[in-house]
Amino acid sequence: MLAVALPLAAVDLLVKASMPTAAWAYHERSLGWLALSLGLFAGMIVVSRIPSALVAPAAGLLAAGLLGNSFSAAWNGMEVPNPLIVGGDRGLIAFNPADVFALVGIFT
């Protein structure tokens, strides 16, 4: 699990550090959110021990998202930068690689 989580979390942090983020694209987080994220990360360590070919990589993806956003929040005054933006005439969505990793891990 950590073999998947750590490199992907590093990619997320590199993207956030190297790409500019609009002022409106920072999402504020609370200390409760940080505690829950770290608790979920610990849960992924336990879940990854299930003997299955897909469980450990999926847990690693979710863990990468948790770590990336947790470290970002802790280092940025509890605000997570979301430098990736997609959208059109109806609106914009700001996100980061950690969000993608977490969602893929959840749905895998």
C-alpha positions as CSV (number, residue, x, y, z in Angstrom):
1,M,0.0,0.0,0.0
2,L,2.7,2.5,0.9
3,A,4.5,1.7,-2.3
4,V,1.5,3.2,-4.1
5,A,0.6,5.9,-1.6
6,L,3.9,7.6,-1.0
7,P,5.0,8.2,-4.6
8,L,1.5,9.4,-5.6
9,A,1.3,11.7,-2.6
10,A,4.6,13.1,-3.6
11,V,3.3,13.7,-7.2
12,D,0.3,15.5,-5.7
13,L,2.5,17.8,-3.5
14,L,4.8,18.5,-6.5
15,V,1.8,19.6,-8.6
16,K,0.4,21.8,-5.9
17,A,3.9,23.4,-5.3
18,S,4.6,24.0,-9.0
19,M,1.3,25.1,-10.4
20,P,-0.4,28.4,-9.5
21,T,-3.7,28.3,-7.7
22,A,-6.3,31.0,-7.9
23,A,-7.3,32.6,-4.6
24,W,-10.8,31.1,-4.8
25,A,-9.5,27.6,-5.5
26,Y,-8.2,27.0,-1.9
27,H,-10.5,24.9,0.2
28,E,-10.4,25.5,3.9
29,R,-10.2,22.4,6.2
30,S,-10.6,22.0,9.9
31,L,-8.6,20.2,12.5
32,G,-11.4,17.7,12.8
33,W,-11.1,17.0,9.1
34,L,-7.3,16.5,9.5
35,A,-7.8,14.1,12.4
36,L,-10.4,12.1,10.4
37,S,-8.1,12.0,7.4
38,L,-5.3,10.6,9.4
39,G,-7.6,8.1,11.1
40,L,-8.8,7.0,7.7
41,F,-5.1,6.6,6.6
42,A,-4.5,4.3,9.6
43,G,-7.6,2.4,8.5
44,M,-6.2,1.9,5.1
45,I,-3.1,0.4,6.6
46,V,-5.3,-2.2,8.3
47,V,-7.5,-2.7,5.2
48,S,-4.4,-3.2,3.0
49,R,-3.6,-6.4,4.9
50,I,-6.7,-8.2,3.4
51,P,-5.3,-10.9,1.1
52,S,-6.5,-9.6,-2.3
53,A,-4.8,-8.5,-5.5
54,L,-6.9,-5.3,-5.6
55,V,-7.4,-4.2,-2.0
56,A,-3.8,-3.0,-1.3
57,P,-3.5,-0.9,-4.5
58,A,-6.9,0.6,-4.0
59,A,-6.1,1.3,-0.3
60,G,-2.8,2.9,-1.6
61,L,-4.7,5.2,-4.0
62,L,-7.1,6.3,-1.2
63,A,-4.2,6.7,1.2
64,A,-2.3,8.9,-1.4
65,G,-5.2,11.2,-1.6
66,L,-5.5,11.4,2.2
67,L,-1.8,12.0,2.6
68,G,-1.6,14.6,-0.2
69,N,-4.5,16.7,1.0
70,S,-3.5,16.3,4.7
71,F,0.0,17.4,4.2
72,S,-1.2,20.3,2.0
73,A,-3.6,21.5,4.6
74,A,-1.1,21.2,7.4
75,W,1.5,23.2,5.4
76,N,-0.8,25.8,4.1
77,G,-2.7,27.1,7.1
78,M,-5.4,24.4,6.8
79,E,-6.2,25.3,3.2
80,V,-5.8,22.8,0.4
81,P,-4.8,24.3,-3.0
82,N,-6.7,23.0,-6.0
83,P,-4.6,24.1,-9.1
84,L,-6.4,22.0,-11.6
85,I,-9.5,23.6,-13.1
86,V,-12.1,22.2,-15.6
87,G,-15.3,23.7,-16.7
88,G,-17.3,25.6,-19.2
89,D,-20.1,28.0,-19.5
90,R,-22.0,26.5,-16.5
91,G,-19.2,26.7,-14.0
92,L,-15.8,25.6,-12.9
93,I,-14.5,22.7,-10.8
94,A,-11.2,23.1,-9.0
95,F,-9.4,19.9,-7.8
96,N,-6.0,18.4,-7.3
97,P,-4.3,15.0,-8.0
98,A,-5.0,13.9,-4.4
99,D,-8.7,14.3,-5.0
100,V,-8.5,12.1,-8.1
101,F,-6.4,9.5,-6.3
102,A,-8.9,9.3,-3.4
103,L,-11.9,9.0,-5.7
104,V,-10.3,6.3,-7.8
105,G,-9.3,4.4,-4.6
106,I,-12.8,4.6,-3.2
107,F,-14.4,3.3,-6.5
108,T,-11.8,0.6,-7.2
